[in-house]
Amino acid sequence: MQDPNADTEWNDILRRKGILPPKEKPNPEEEQIVQQQQQQQSVVKTYEDMGLDELEENEDEFSEEDERAIEMYRQQRLAELKATQLKNVFGEVTEISGQEYIQQVNKAGKDTWVILHLYKQGTGMETFRIGCN
């Protein structure tokens, strides 16, 4: 069964027919408290909601706990970036001949990706490289 206190059209019809008891009116004091809480929540901004200018204005208002949290996050991000940097190792763009193909491509290793640009000499495509020097 649905919530009898829910504010739905169906429950309104059931109340008019006398099937559900009349809806209780909330205490005015409780309503004021709820409204005040909603206003406070709308006024308070978290750091994520602030823009750069607002953060600079509130920079002096950061507590020591905030400073520690920011420094921990900074160290964590630096460690992640260093790990990513070590993982992303790129080689070089070189031109190889048919005889070097087996050594350079087939025996490159399982963790090595090889991208080939095949062209025929004299077609002008030998100068085309995919944004690489």
C-alpha positions as CSV (number, residue, x, y, z in Angstrom):
1,M,0.0,0.0,0.0
2,Q,1.1,3.5,-0.7
3,D,2.0,6.0,2.0
4,P,-1.3,7.5,3.3
5,N,0.5,10.7,4.3
6,A,1.9,11.3,0.8
7,D,0.6,14.3,-1.0
8,T,-0.9,12.7,-4.1
9,E,-4.0,13.2,-6.1
10,W,-5.2,9.7,-5.3
11,N,-4.8,10.2,-1.5
12,D,-6.7,13.5,-1.8
13,I,-9.6,11.6,-3.5
14,L,-9.5,8.9,-0.8
15,R,-9.6,11.7,1.9
16,R,-12.7,13.3,0.3
17,K,-14.5,10.0,0.2
18,G,-13.6,9.4,3.9
19,I,-11.5,6.4,3.2
20,L,-8.3,8.1,4.5
21,P,-8.3,10.3,7.6
22,P,-7.8,14.0,7.0
23,K,-4.2,15.0,6.5
24,E,-2.6,16.5,9.6
25,K,-1.5,20.1,9.3
26,P,2.1,20.6,10.2
27,N,3.0,22.6,13.3
28,P,3.8,26.2,12.3
29,E,6.9,26.2,14.5
30,E,8.2,23.0,12.7
31,E,7.6,24.7,9.3
32,Q,9.6,27.7,10.3
33,I,12.5,25.4,11.5
34,V,12.4,23.5,8.2
35,Q,12.4,26.8,6.2
36,Q,15.3,28.2,8.2
37,Q,17.3,25.0,7.6
38,Q,16.7,25.2,3.9
39,Q,17.7,28.9,3.8
40,Q,21.0,28.1,5.7
41,Q,21.8,25.3,3.3
42,S,21.2,27.5,0.3
43,V,23.5,30.2,1.8
44,V,26.4,28.0,2.8
45,K,28.6,27.1,-0.2
46,T,31.1,24.2,-0.2
47,Y,34.5,24.6,-1.7
48,E,33.4,22.6,-4.7
49,D,30.7,25.1,-5.5
50,M,33.0,28.1,-5.2
51,G,34.7,29.8,-8.1
52,L,38.4,30.7,-8.2
53,D,37.7,34.3,-7.1
54,E,35.6,33.1,-4.2
55,L,38.2,30.6,-3.1
56,E,40.9,33.4,-3.2
57,E,38.7,35.6,-1.1
58,N,38.1,32.8,1.4
59,E,41.7,31.7,1.3
60,D,42.6,33.1,4.7
61,E,39.5,31.4,6.2
62,F,40.8,27.8,5.6
63,S,41.4,26.0,8.9
64,E,44.4,23.9,9.6
65,E,42.4,20.8,9.0
66,D,41.5,22.1,5.6
67,E,45.1,22.8,4.9
68,R,46.1,19.3,5.9
69,A,43.4,17.8,3.7
70,I,44.4,19.9,0.7
71,E,48.1,18.9,1.2
72,M,47.2,15.2,1.5
73,Y,45.1,15.5,-1.7
74,R,47.9,17.3,-3.4
75,Q,50.5,14.6,-2.4
76,Q,48.1,11.9,-3.5
77,R,47.5,13.5,-6.9
78,L,51.3,14.0,-7.4
79,A,51.9,10.3,-6.7
80,E,49.1,9.4,-9.2
81,L,50.6,11.6,-11.9
82,K,54.1,10.2,-11.3
83,A,52.8,6.7,-11.5
84,T,51.0,7.5,-14.8
85,Q,54.0,9.2,-16.1
86,L,56.2,6.2,-15.4
87,K,53.5,3.9,-17.0
88,N,53.2,6.0,-20.2
89,V,56.5,5.6,-21.8
90,F,56.6,6.3,-25.5
91,G,59.3,5.4,-27.9
92,E,60.2,7.1,-31.1
93,V,59.2,7.5,-34.7
94,T,61.7,5.7,-37.0
95,E,61.7,4.5,-40.5
96,I,62.5,0.8,-41.0
97,S,63.2,-1.3,-44.0
98,G,61.6,-4.6,-44.9
99,Q,64.6,-6.5,-43.4
100,E,64.3,-4.7,-40.1
101,Y,60.5,-5.4,-39.9
102,I,60.9,-8.8,-38.1
103,Q,63.3,-7.4,-35.5
104,Q,61.5,-4.1,-34.8
105,V,57.8,-5.3,-35.1
106,N,57.5,-9.0,-34.4
107,K,60.1,-9.1,-31.6
108,A,59.1,-5.8,-30.0
109,G,57.6,-7.4,-26.9
110,K,54.1,-8.0,-25.6
111,D,53.9,-4.7,-23.7
112,T,55.1,-2.7,-26.7
113,W,52.7,-1.2,-29.3
114,V,53.9,-0.6,-32.8
115,I,52.1,1.6,-35.2
116,L,52.9,1.2,-38.9
117,H,52.7,3.6,-41.7
118,L,53.1,1.7,-44.9
119,Y,53.8,3.6,-48.1
120,K,55.4,3.0,-51.5
121,Q,58.6,4.9,-52.4
122,G,58.0,7.8,-54.8
123,T,54.3,8.4,-54.1
124,G,54.9,11.4,-51.8
125,M,53.4,9.6,-48.9
126,E,56.8,9.0,-47.3
127,T,56.8,12.6,-46.1
128,F,53.5,12.1,-44.4
129,R,53.7,11.4,-40.7
130,I,50.9,11.3,-38.2
131,G,51.9,14.6,-36.5
132,C,55.3,13.2,-35.5
133,N,58.8,14.5,-36.3
